[in-house]
Amino acid sequence: MIKKNPQLFKNITVNKFSKLKGVGGILERYGVVGKSNALVILKELVDNNGNNLGYCCADITGKIANVQKAIMPRQVKKIPLANGKLVTREDGTEFISPIEGEYSKLLMKGQ
C-alpha cells in the first residue's frame, strides 16, 4: 500500500528490500504498546508571528496532548521522543529539533 500510495504516509518509506523504513527517526524509536513508550510530535504550535509555543504530541496509545515549549525538555527526558531530539546550546538552554526537516506548524489563534 505504501509503494502504491506514498502520499498517504508521512515519515515512512519502503526500502529496496521491501521493508518499512522510518524517515524522521528509525521505527524502533516509536515504542511498542505494553513494552516501551515514546512521544511523537504531530505539529509545532506557533503564534501569529511564527514563534514556537509548544508541540502537539501523541504517545503510543494514541493519547494526544499539547505540551508547552518550556515543559517539553523535561518530558523528553522522561519519555523518549521518536521523531526529534533534545539539543543543548552552549549557554545551557535546551530545545527540540526534528531529526529531519521540520515539523508541520499549527497556528494557535489568539496567541
Residue, then its C-alpha position, 0 to 999 in steps of 0.5 A: m500500500i505504501k509503494k502504491n500510495p506514498q502520499l498517504f504516509k508521512n515519515i515512512t518509506v519502503n526500502k529496496f528490500s521491501k521493508l518499512k523504513g522510518v524517515g524522521g527517526i528509525l521505527e524502533r524509536y516509536g515504542v511498542v504498546g505494553k513494552s516501551n513508550a515514546l512521544v511523537i510530535l504531530k505539529e509545532l504550535v506557533d503564534n501569529n508571528g511564527n514563534n514556537l509555543g509548544y508541540c502537539c504530541a501523541d504517545i503510543t496509545g494514541k493519547i494526544a496532548n499539547v505540551q508547552k515549549a518550556i515543559m517539553p525538555r523535561q518530558v523528553k527526558k522522561i519519555p523518549l521522543a521518536n521523531g526529534k531530539l533534545v539539543t543543548r546550546e552552549d549557554g545551557t538552554e535546551f530545545i527540540s529539533p526534528i531529526e529531519g526537516e521540520y515539523s508541520k506548524l499549527l497556528m494557535k489563534g489568539q496567541 
